Amino acid sequence: MLGDWIQAVTGSLFWEYRRILLFGLATNFYVFLLSAVLAMAMGLLACLARLSPLRAIRWCGTFYAELFRNTPEYVLLVWVHFVPPLILTLLLRTRINFSPLFSAVVALGLASSGYFTETFRAGIQSIPRGHVEAARSTGLSGALTFRWVILPQAVRKMLPEALNQFISLFKSTTLVSLIAVPDLMYQVSMITQEQMRPMPLYSGAAIIYFVIILCLSALVRKFSEGWRAVGRA
């Protein structure tokens, strides 16, 4: 039904190239998944740094979060793709290149990790101090207290916000065609250069992104409302 609706709105051209375009959309999801893993891992590390009792480590965590929260994804994509390979080439005296896919995952993962840092920090700091003291009084070490007491409660509290961050990350994958990642927008651009009919192609891409993001947003909203209704957040 969705395919028939898209075909009716955009004409036969978008439908004719649907296999290529679906491959491009799959690339968007692939970049999203890898970037999400990197963002969560780096965000958690930076969050722990921000909560460290050592001032120098706290400063490093704060600098990391602010750096990647305030750097536009476009700038980060271009910088990661071109600047580090050039520096490595000069240092190692051998030609170094990053693949577009690698650069996209690293750039988007780092950009989102700054936001996840703050999401994780808010979740961890929302845990009542008494829960931590009770866990330590039973003989649990700091690491075990974090693993078995703090982290499970923090995840429940920060999950709705984290899901919204995932949606924002998926939106950012629409930029990766700038460095020649063969995503949906890149495939549309290539077909447009061949067919010289931008309206049905770009309109179809816009509809696809709109439907996906609208459905994801509705699912997150419904999940968050149910999550809070049962008193878990």
TIVO-358664 format. One record per residue: residue in one letter; x, y, z of N, C-alpha, C, O, CB in turn. Coordinates in steps of 0.2 Angstrom, whole numbers, plus 5000, padded with zeros to 4 digits. Glycine has a CB too. Layout:
N
AXYZXYZXYZXYZXYZ...
//
This chain:
233
M500449945000500050005000500450065000500350114996499550005006L501050065004501450125004501750134997501850194995502050115010G501950074994502250084988501850114982502050154978502550014985D501150094983500650124978500550194979500550234974500050084979W500550214986500450284987501050324985500950384982500350294995I501650304986502250334983502250344976502450394973502950304986Q502050284973502050284965501550334963501650374958501950214963A500950344966500450394964500650464965500550504961499850374968V501050474970501250544971501850564967501950624965501450554979T502350524966502950544963503050514956503550534952503550514967G502550474954502650454947503050384946503150354951502950504942S503150364940503450294939504150294940504450244941503250274932L504450354939505250354939505450334946505950294946505450424938F505250354952505450334958505350264959505750224962505050374964W504750234957504650164958505050124953505250064955503850154956E505250154947505650114943506350094946506650044945505750154936Y506650144950507250134953507250114960507650124964507650204952R506650084962506550064969507050024972507250034978505850034970R507349974968507849934971508549974973508749964979508049874966I508750014969509350054970509150104976509650104981509550094964L508550134976508450174982508350144988508450164994507750214980L508050084988507950044994508650024997508750025003507549974993F509150004993509849994995510150054998510450055003510249974989G509950114995510250174999509950185005510250205010510050234994L509250175006508950175013509250125018509250145023508150165012A509350065015509650015020510350045022510550035028509749955016T510750085018511350115020511250165025511650165030511750145014N510750205025510550245030510450215037510750235042509950285029F510150155037509950115043510650085046510750085052509450065042Y511050065041511750035043512150085046512450075052512050005037V512250145043512550195046512250215053512650225058512650265042F511650225054511250235060511450185065511650205071510550235059L511450125064511550075069512250075072512350075078511450005066L512750075067513450085069513550145073513950145078513950075063S513350205071513450265074513150265081513350295086513150325070A512550235082512150225088512650195093512650215099511550195087V512950135091513350095096513950135098514150145104513650035092L514250175093514850215095514650275099514950285104515150245089A514050305098513850355102513650335109513850375114513150385099M513350285110513250255117513850245121513950255127512750195117A514350205117514950185121515350255123515550255129515350145116M515450295118515850355120515450405125515750435129515950395113G514750405124514350445128514450425136514450465140513650445126L514450355136514450325143515150345146515150355152514350255143L515650335142516350345145516450425147516650435152516850335140A516150465142516150535144515750555150515950595154515950585138C515250525151514750535157515150515163515150555168514150495156L515450455163515850435169516450485170516550495176516150365168A516750515165517250565166516950625170517250655174517550575160R516350645167516050705170515850695177515850745181515450725166L515750635179515550615186516150595191516050585197515050565186S516750605188517350585192517450625197517350685197517950575187P517750605203517950655208518550695207518650745210518050615215L518950675202519550705200519350765195519050755190520050665196R519550825197519350885193519650885186519250905181519650945196A520250855185520550855178520150805173519950825168521250835178I519950755176519450705172518850735171518550725165519450635176R518550765176517850805175517950855170517450865165517650835182W518450895170518550945164518650915157518350935153519150985166C518950855157519050825150518350795148518150805142519550765151G517950765153517250745151516850805149516450795144516950705156T516850855152516450915150516650945144516250965140516550975156F517350955143517550975136517350935130517150955125518350985136Y517350865131517150815126516450825125516250835119517250745128A516050835130515250835128515150905125514750905120514950835135E515450955127515251025124515551025117515251055113515551075128L516150995116516451005109515950965104515850995099517050965109F515750905106515350875101514550895101514250885096515350795102R514350925106513650945106513651015102513051025099513450955113N514151045101514151115098514451115092514551175089514451165103T514651065089514951055082514451035077514250975078515651015082P514251065072513751045067513950975064514550965063513651095062E513550935063513650875060513950875053514450845051513050835059Y513750925049514050945043514850955043515250925039513751005039V514950995048515751015049516050955051516650945048515751075054L515850915056516150855058516250805053516750775053515750825064L515750795049515850745043516350765039516850715037515150745039V516450825036516950845032517650845035518150825032516850915029W517650865042518350865045518550795046519150785045518250895052V518150745049518350685050518550645043519050605043517850635053H518250665038518450625032519050655028519350615025517850635027F519250715029519850745026520450755030520950745028519550805022V520250785036520850805040521250755044521850755043520550855046P520950705048521350655051521750615045522350595047520950605055P521550595040521950555035522550595032523050575031521450535029L522450665032522950705030523550705035524150705033522750775028I523350715041523850715047524150655047524750655048523450735053L523850595047524150535047524550515041525150485042523650475047T524450545035524850535029525450575030526050545029524450565023L525450635033526050675035526550645040527150645040525850745037L526150615045526550585051526850515049527450505050526150575057L526450475045526750405043527050405037527350355035526150365043R527050455033527350465026527050405022527450385017528050465027T526450395022526150345018525450365017525150395021526150275020R525150355011524450375009523950345014523850285014524350365002I523550385017523050355022522350395019522350455018523150375029N521850345018521250375017520650335021520750275022521050355009F520150375023519650345026519050335021518950375017519350395032S518750275022518150265018517550305020517550325025517950185018P517150325015516550375017516150345022515950375027516150385011L516050275022515650245027515950255034515650265039515550175025F516650235034516950245041516950315044516750325049517750225040S517050365039517050435041516350455044516250485049517250475036A515850425040515150445042514950415049514650455053514650415037V515150355050514950325057515350355062515050375068515150245057V516050375061516350405067516150475068516050495074517150415065A515950515063515750585064515050585067514950625072515750615057L514650545065513950545068513950515075513550545079513450515063G514350465075514350435082514650485087514450495093514850375082L515150525085515450575090514950625091514950655097516150595087A514650655086514250705087513650685092513450725096513950725080S513350625091512850605095513050595102512650595107512450545092S513650565103513950555109513950605114513850595120514650525109G514050665112513950725116513250735119513250755125514150795113Y512750725116512050725118511950665123511650675128511550725113F512150605121512050545125512450555132512250535137512350485122T513050595132513350605138512950635143512850625149514050645137E512550695141512150725146511550685147511250695153511950795142T511250645143510650605144510850555150510550545154510450565138F511450525149511650475154511850505161511650475166512350435151R512150565161512250595167511650615171511650605177512650665165A511150645167510550655170510150595173509950595179510050695165G510250545170509950475172510250455178509950435183509950425167I510950455178511350435184511250475190511150455196512050425182Q511250545189511150585195510450585198510350615203511350655193S509950565194509250555197509150505202508650495205508750555191I509650455202509650405207509650425214510150465216510150345206P509250415219509250435226509950415229510150355228508650415230R510250455232510850445236510750385241511250345242511150505240G510250375244510050325248510150255245510350205249509450335251H509950245239510050185236510750165235510950105236509750185229V511150215234511850195233512150185240512550135240512250255230E512050215245512250205251512050135254512450105257512050255256A511450115252511150055255511549995251511749945254510450045253A511750005245512049955241512749945244513049895244512149975234R513150005245513750005248513849975255514249935257514150075248S513249985259513249955265513249875265513349845270512649985269T512949845260512949775259513649745257513649685257512449755255G514049785256514749765254514949765247515449745245514849695257L514449795243514549795236515149845234515149905237513949815232S515549835230516049875228515749935224515149935222516649845224G516149985222515950045218515650015211515150045209516450095218A516149975208515949955201515349905201514849915197516549915199L515249865206514649825207514049865208513449855206514749765212T514149915213513549965214513249995208512650005207513750015219F513750015204513550055198513250005193512750025190514250085194R513549945192513249895188512549865190512149865185513749835187W512449855196511849815198511349865201510749845202512049765203V511549925203511049965207510950035203510350055201511249985214I511450065201511350135198511150125191510650155188512050175198L511550085187511450085179510750055178510350085173511950035176P510450005181509749985179509250035180508750045176509549925183Q509250075186508850125187508850185182508450215180508850145194A509550205181509650255176509350245169509150285166510450275176V509450185167509250165160508450175160508250205155509450095159R508150155165507350165165507150235165506650255162507050125171K507550275168507350345169507550385162507250435160507750385174M508150365159508350405153508150375147508250405141509150405154L507850315147507650285140507250325136507350325130507250215142P506650355138506250395133506650455130506650465124505750435137E507150485134507550535131508050505126508150535121507950585136A508350455128508850415123508450395117508850405111509150355127L507850375117507550355111507450415106507450415100506850325112N507250475109507250535105507950555102507950585096507050595109Q508450545106509150555103509250505097509650525092509650545108F509050445097509150405092508750425085509050425080508850335093I508150455086507850485081508250545078508250545071507150505083S508450585082508950635079509550615076509750645071509150685085L509750555078510350525075510150505068510550505063510650475079F509550465067509350445061509250505056509450495050508750405061K508950555058508950615054509650645051509650665046508550675058S510150635056510750655054511050615048511550635044511250655060T510850555047511150515042510950535035511250515030510850435043T510450585035510350615028510850655025510850675020509650655028L511350675030511950715028512550675025512950705022512150755033V512550605025513150575024513250575016513850555014513050505026S512750585012512950585005513450645003513750644998512250605001L513550695008514050745007514750715006515150745002514050795012I514850665009515550635008515450565004515950525004515850615015A514950565000514850504995514750434998514850384995515550494991V514450435004514150375006513550365002513050405001513950385014P513450294999512850284995512250274998511950224997513050224991D511950325002511350325005510750345000510850344994511350365011L510150345003509650364999509750424995509550434989508950365003M509950484998510050544995510550544990510550574985510150605000Y511050504991511650494986511350464980511450484974512250464989Q510950414981510650374975510150414971510150414965510350314977V509750454975509350504971509750554967509550574962508850544977S510250584970510650634966510950604960510950634955511250654971M511250534961511550504955510950494949511150504943511850434957I510350464951509850454946509650524943509450524937509250414950T509550574947509350644945509850664939509650694935509350694951Q510550654940510950674935510850644929511050664923511650664938E510650574929510550534923509950554920509850554914510650464925Q509350564924508750564921508450644920508050654917508250534925M508850684924508650754924507850764926507550814923508750784917R507650734931506950744933506950744941506850694944506450684931P507150794944507250804951506650794955506650774961507650864953M506050824952505450834956505250764959505150754965504950864952P505150714955504850644958505350614962505150584967504650604952L505950624961506450584964506550614971506550584976507150584961Y506650684972506750714978506150714982506150714988507050784977S505550714979504950714982504850644985504550644991504350734977G504950594982504950524984505350514990505150484995505050474979A505950544990506450534996506150575002506250545007507150564994A505950635000505650665006505050635009504950635015505350735004I504650605005504050565008504350505012504050485017503650535002I504850465009505050415013505350435020505150395025505650375009Y505750485020506050505026505450525031505450515037506550565025F504950565028504450585032504050535036503950535042503950635028V503850485032503450425034503850385040503650375045503250375029I504550375038504950335043504950375050504850345055505650325040I505150435049505250475055504650495059504650495065505650545054L504050505055503450505059503250445062503050445068502850525053C503350385059503150325063503650315069503350295074503250265058L504250325068504750315074504550365080504550345085505450335072S504350425078504150475083503550455087503450465093504050545080A503050425083502450405086502550345091502250345096501950385080L502950305088503150245093503450265099503350245105503550195089V503950315099504350335104503850375109503850365115504950385102R503450415106502950455110502450405114502350415120502550495106K502250355111501750305114502150265119501850255124501450255108F502750245118503150205122503250245129503250225134503750185119S503450315128503650355133503050365138503050365144503850425131E502450375135501850385139501650325143501450325149501250405134G501750265140501550205143502150185149501950165154501550145138W502750205147503250195152503150235158503250215164503950215149R502950305157502850345163502150325167502150335173502750415161A501650295163501050285166501050225171500750225176500550255160V501550185170501650125175502150145180502350105184501850065171G502350205180502850235186503550215185503850205190502550205192R503750195179504450175178504950235177505550225177504550125173A504650295175505050355174504850415178505150465177505050365166
//
